[in-house]
Amino acid sequence: MSQTPIYTEYHPRWYRRRTSTYWWLRRPSYLAFILRELSSLFVAWFVIFTLLQIHALKQGAESYQRFVDWSKNPVVLIVNIIALFFVVFHAITWFKLAPQAMVVRLHGKRVPAAWIAGPNYAAWAVASALVAWIVLGG
Amino acid sequence: MSDTITLHVARYRPEVETEPTFQEYQTPCRKDWVVLDALNYIKDKVDGTLSYRWSCRMGICGSCGMTVNGEPKLTCATFLTDYAPGPVRVEPLRNFPIVRDLVIEMSDFMRKLVQVKPWIIRADEKPLSEGEYLQTPEELDEYKQFSMCINCMLCYAACPVYGLEPHFIGPAAIALAQRYNLDSRDQGARERMDLLSDHTGIWGCTFVGECTKACPKSVDPAAAIQRYKLKAALSWFKSFLLPRGAS
């Protein structure tokens, strides 16, 4: 039994396909796209978390200790681990994008992508090591 | 290897059907045959009612884009033997309304193409007597890659953003805008900026990168869009810092 076609005002007979609800499972790059969209929530969460931390720090030692205790809560810990995964995913996307967005020429030739992405990763590693040293050792 | 292959071809005959169906055809599977050759064989020898677009058969005209086994492809450059023993599923390009069988409706793309003004814009034309606008090989290299676009729309079929948000200007139109923005003879970058830096322009793109993978001419529209994002962001930043002096 045929169904009534979706009529449009001027072109009643064009067939417009409906996008499947699960279109984003069709290929890995689509899934990565949706996860990247979702990552914005976790990036925002990290901003809020940092603001709360600064606020607690401003209120004094006792308030900061309360904040630290609260962040040890397993739920907060799990949320932060998931958020870290998404923020790292987000950062890697940016590093992948950098060589495509920046065109650097040396002696008339475009420098290879790795020359632009490489220093980005190196700077990331140095910054992470510095933060780790301050937090854990300093 | 068997010398025939099965094609499952999408049919949509609006006068008798309300939605597309698949029809099965057997065609010869020769080593030098592409999917388009098989469709031409069907049209000539088996079923003259099949409708599809094609013209040059050599990856220049951009007419024969279709979905082959789920991937957007130029059917003139997609060999049957790569899909042996088959079957091969041939459908119209995704993200566009279907007019008939494998023919899609492309006026949305044509409208967007004109909007980005893909031609050389001069603030002041110099008189003919002064000769042509000269360009060095380095200046040509700046935009040459983006000038290879053949408007085949495979990138639109591959782009999930265009599928979800039909107002998105889309990969090819932005790459072609960049082709002219990066041309040393062009002075129209400002005229193109409002449209391109709108939320339906470059900022609609979230760097999925499928457009670049689908492109049969290695244009890399994703790179064109990311480059323009950087340029637009810097230009906004400059106008923020130097509200009067920015150019």
HADDOCK unambig.tbl for C-alpha pairs under 7 A between the chains (distance, minus, plus):
assign (segid A and resid 2 and name CA) (segid B and resid 18 and name CA) 6.59 0.50 0.50
assign (segid A and resid 3 and name CA) (segid B and resid 18 and name CA) 6.56 0.50 0.50
assign (segid A and resid 4 and name CA) (segid B and resid 18 and name CA) 6.83 0.50 0.50
assign (segid A and resid 5 and name CA) (segid B and resid 18 and name CA) 5.22 0.50 0.50
assign (segid A and resid 13 and name CA) (segid B and resid 14 and name CA) 5.74 0.50 0.50
assign (segid A and resid 14 and name CA) (segid B and resid 97 and name CA) 5.89 0.50 0.50
assign (segid A and resid 14 and name CA) (segid B and resid 98 and name CA) 5.45 0.50 0.50
assign (segid A and resid 14 and name CA) (segid B and resid 99 and name CA) 5.03 0.50 0.50
assign (segid A and resid 15 and name CA) (segid B and resid 19 and name CA) 6.74 0.50 0.50
assign (segid A and resid 15 and name CA) (segid B and resid 97 and name CA) 5.45 0.50 0.50
assign (segid A and resid 15 and name CA) (segid B and resid 98 and name CA) 4.94 0.50 0.50
assign (segid A and resid 15 and name CA) (segid B and resid 99 and name CA) 6.67 0.50 0.50
assign (segid A and resid 16 and name CA) (segid B and resid 97 and name CA) 4.66 0.50 0.50
assign (segid A and resid 16 and name CA) (segid B and resid 98 and name CA) 6.46 0.50 0.50
assign (segid A and resid 17 and name CA) (segid B and resid 97 and name CA) 6.92 0.50 0.50
assign (segid A and resid 29 and name CA) (segid B and resid 208 and name CA) 6.33 0.50 0.50
assign (segid A and resid 30 and name CA) (segid B and resid 208 and name CA) 6.98 0.50 0.50
assign (segid A and resid 33 and name CA) (segid B and resid 208 and name CA) 5.76 0.50 0.50
assign (segid A and resid 100 and name CA) (segid B and resid 223 and name CA) 4.81 0.50 0.50
assign (segid A and resid 100 and name CA) (segid B and resid 226 and name CA) 6.48 0.50 0.50
assign (segid A and resid 100 and name CA) (segid B and resid 227 and name CA) 6.73 0.50 0.50
assign (segid A and resid 101 and name CA) (segid B and resid 223 and name CA) 6.01 0.50 0.50
assign (segid A and resid 101 and name CA) (segid B and resid 226 and name CA) 4.66 0.50 0.50
assign (segid A and resid 101 and name CA) (segid B and resid 227 and name CA) 3.93 0.50 0.50
assign (segid A and resid 101 and name CA) (segid B and resid 230 and name CA) 6.47 0.50 0.50
assign (segid A and resid 102 and name CA) (segid B and resid 227 and name CA) 6.31 0.50 0.50
